[in-house]
């Protein structure tokens, strides 16, 4: 019982430190690792060693992937490729189902681009579609936001799911995480779309005083891209790494479906996440437009590294926290206790949902929860390759439940959509609750079939 009380206190400390004390999650997780070491009686000589080993071990396996994935996202954002993706989907889908179209756009764009940035980039497109089709702006905003949120939470190379996969030992099998993540993300995107459509025919009062200002900003943003890249150039940096990683996972199947010859060896090499993302990064170079592409490339790489730095530090601190917990008897004790309760795959969801709701950051919820549950997988019956993948999905479902006032994405969606706060709670916050529930139900059903 004391072990559980210490764990509860540690979670409470992380939440209070990041919300009330405004401490950066990196420092909060690092402090929690030290506190956990002393509280659980880890030998003092081992505490620092475990923390540094856990920090370096996780970043060593997944850090380069996070950095390159972030850089690709910045390039897609800065070159207007995200707009090309959106306009290509509109050409294919047409304008008969505006909320479905904008949801699919969000689902695709947020695989490499952060959902906050994706919403800002696509805001003018959403506004134009809403006016042309005479559709509720609230419905269109929620459809876009939930589409973005779904793939952002479940599908690598987004940093959150990559970090969770790394914590759970899946850094060499991201292909499986991507495949399952795309399925779970699609279900949660459709659940968000269902909620968005509830507002299709409702006359909701918006905030008119900022309308002109926001429209002017988004129009300027759209014009700043100049001539947009072609669809093939825009899609390649996203689809090429995913394709290579998935092929690498197929080659690694025990049945050896592609044999063991030179082709299999080449695909196995190219399918490693670091190599696959480098290929995507090389392809993104052709999106750059300036006369000095090398200088422009260096600028966006620098910006991407700046964006990736906090994520890398949080991820590493999560690895340090997890390393300390693995060195304690907590995993065995808690795993046996939870196994007796029979909640299995729901346990990671509950912890992630509590953390997300309390402190607001999806990435912090993903990293912290994956570090917490890693030592318990055996006792929870999830210590298999597919069990670990589904655990990442369960954590992702929790990490999207729910987005409210302590989440920056909530304010991006509400302010750019001119929603009143009360409206945003009814539309956006409840949509993320629906998404989270749909996500964990999907994961549970998959566990019945695949485990």
HELIX and SHEET records of a PDB file:
HELIX    1   1 UNK A    2  UNK A   19  1                                  18    
HELIX    2   2 UNK A   25  UNK A   39  1                                  15    
HELIX    3   3 UNK A   44  UNK A   78  1                                  35    
HELIX    4   4 UNK A   81  UNK A   93  1                                  13    
HELIX    5   5 UNK A   98  UNK A  109  1                                  12    
HELIX    6   6 UNK A  115  UNK A  133  1                                  19    
HELIX    7   7 UNK A  137  UNK A  154  1                                  18    
HELIX    8   8 UNK A  159  UNK A  167  1                                   9    
HELIX    9   9 UNK A  174  UNK A  196  1                                  23    
HELIX   10  10 UNK A  197  UNK A  199  5                                   3    
HELIX   11  11 UNK A  208  UNK A  210  5                                   3    
HELIX   12  12 UNK A  211  UNK A  224  1                                  14    
HELIX   13  13 UNK A  231  UNK A  251  1                                  21    
HELIX   14  14 UNK A  262  UNK A  270  1                                   9    
HELIX   15  15 UNK A  273  UNK A  284  1                                  12    
HELIX   16  16 UNK A  285  UNK A  287  5                                   3    
HELIX   17  17 UNK A  293  UNK A  326  1                                  34    
HELIX   18  18 UNK A  330  UNK A  341  1                                  12    
HELIX   19  19 UNK A  346  UNK A  359  1                                  14    
HELIX   20  20 UNK A  362  UNK A  373  1                                  12    
HELIX   21  21 UNK A  374  UNK A  376  5                                   3    
HELIX   22  22 UNK A  377  UNK A  380  1                                   4    
HELIX   23  23 UNK A  385  UNK A  399  1                                  15    
HELIX   24  24 UNK A  408  UNK A  416  1                                   9    
HELIX   25  25 UNK A  421  UNK A  424  1                                   4    
HELIX   26  26 UNK A  425  UNK A  429  3                                   5    
HELIX   27  27 UNK A  430  UNK A  450  1                                  21    
END                                                                             
